[in-house]
Structures are given as C-alpha cells and as structure tokens.
Amino acid sequence: MEEKKLVIVSVPYKPFLSVVKAGCKITNVSFLIVEYRKFWVWKVLFRLCFALRLYTLATKCKISTNNFKEFRKFSKNSSTRFLFWSPFYLPWWISMSHLIPQNDKKCFCWGPAGNAQNIKKRERYINMAKNLGIAFYTMNASDANKYGMFYTTQCYRYFNDETMDETKYDFFFLGYKKGREKILLSLQNKLQQKGFSTNFIIRDHNQPETDFSENVKLAKQSRCIVDIVASQSIYKQDGMTLRPLEALFLGKKLITNFNKIKEFDFYHPNNIYIIDEQFDLNSLESFMQKPYHTINDDIVKKYEVNNWINRYFME
C-alpha cells in the first residue's frame, strides 16, 4: 500500500526552517513555505473575501501565485495529509482548508494559542477550524486542556557538524525579551558576581532574528545554556521551549526556571539546574563541576524531528 503523503504548510519562520524543514528527511513529507502577500491592499481584500466566504479568492489574496498552484497540486490527491504550522495564521489555514474538504488536516501550535491581542477572535477561529475537521496539536498543556487539543512534546534535530568549538563562555542565552528582560539581566548579574562568564543576547521584537546556525555555534561555545520561561501573566507558555532540547542534543548543561522539566525523561540533576524566583544559586558552583551525564540515545531520539513527525502526524 502506498504511504500517505504529508504536506507541512508554514510561513518562513527561521526556527521552523532550521529545525523542522532542514532536519526532516522523511521521503513522503513535503513542505509548502507560504510567500504571503504583504501589501496592505491584499490584506484588505483577504479580509473581505474571507468574510464573504469566497475562500478561493481569499487564498489567492494571501499567498503567492506559485504557492497557490503548488497547493492545488498537493490537494488533488484526497489521501494527502496537511499539517498547518502555528495557530497565528488560522484565517489563512481555514481558507485553504475549504479548498481541501476531503483531506486529513491538522494544525500544530508551536507557541501558546492564548498569546493573542484578541483571544476571543482566536478562540472563534479555533472553533471554525475544528468544524472543518482540523485537529489541533500543542506542546502547551494548558492549551490542550482548555481547547481540547492533542498534547505533544517539543522537537529538535541532530546536526551533521561534529566539530567542537572552543569553549568561550560559561552561560549562554539568546532570545527575545517577551517580558523577561528584567529577570535575565538580574540572573546575568548574579552569575557574573560569582565569577562566571556570560554571553546574553536579549533582542527586541523589531530586531532581525539571529541565523539558527549562528545560535547553535554560540551554544556550542558555552558550557551551559540558559532557559528562562516568561511569566504566565505576560507570555502564556507552560510548555517546554527549544532550549532544553538544544542543551540535550548538543550535550550541554542547562539552567532553567521551568520547574516541570523534572517530569521529562531526559532530566538528570547533573545536567539541569532549576532556579526559582529568588535565583538560589548557592549550589551552582558544585553543579557546574559535576560531569555531564550522557542521556540514553533511545530517549533523545523521541524528540528528534523525524521520529517526532512520524509519531504524531504520520501514524
């Protein structure tokens, strides 16, 4: 029997391109990277067509002509599965789904569904999508419970470059503020007071994203990766970020305020140091002196992107 094809649809988000697209080697998985139209007239026309339920025209107003042709080519086979990436573009995915009513459709939420300026509108879109047969998956436990989504793990990828860069820093962080700048700067200050070297790159949202390969290079040059999950009152994420898996796949130590990490099968006290709001770092020196505990390959492979896609979206 011929295996079903999976088409993953996403905007050109750099972490997605670097982790998921670049890491995926499954032969019957294809990617449709949406080159969306940005000029304001197209946005107005999309909203109008969407409101009038003119979904073919709405889709043409949102994605490029080449995207539309490629999408229609994929959708001709009714057995093709579609995986829409991120809940932040649900009106787009809804318009496209109306053109493939017979296909298996899923949407993966790589971020908190609740992080919307108008959460009521987001919830309405989720319900509209569900009525079209779109099944939702999330790595955020609270979203899974609130919106009836399937709960998944986070995912990461292996890197072919086995060279080890020279260690330059003790602690490394790279990411956007997301309401945690004050916490990060306070932690950095305390680490420096203890004599540790730090490389904290805290970005505004209007700054360009760092190339993913550069992020990996900087992580490899550090002894320990810093993972600070933003306050629930600011950024409603209670799922694991990419950083714990980045540390796992690169064989690096991790310092984090994500207390639930104790529940994951790759947790080991030699590798992961959990901090609270008071930043108790009294035992940090002894933690950094302990040898890294190698995690069983079978555990690591569970989070590898190819196994992850097969586990949740191909079986």
Secondary structure, DSSP 8 states (H G I E B T S, - for coil): -----EEEEE---HHIIIIIITT---TTEEEEE--B--SHHHHHHHHHHHHTT-HHHHHHHHB-HHHHHHHHHHHTSTT-EEEEE-GGGHHHHHHHHTT-TTSEEEEEESS-TT--SSHHHHHHHHHHHHHTTEEEEES-HHHHHHHT-EE----B---S--------EEEEEEEE-TT-HHHHHHHHHHHHHTT--EEEEEE-TTS----HHHHHHHHHTEEEEEE----TTTS---S--SHHHHHHHHT-EEEES-GGGGGSTT--TTTEEE--TT---TTHHHHHHS------HHHHHTTBHHHHHIIIII-
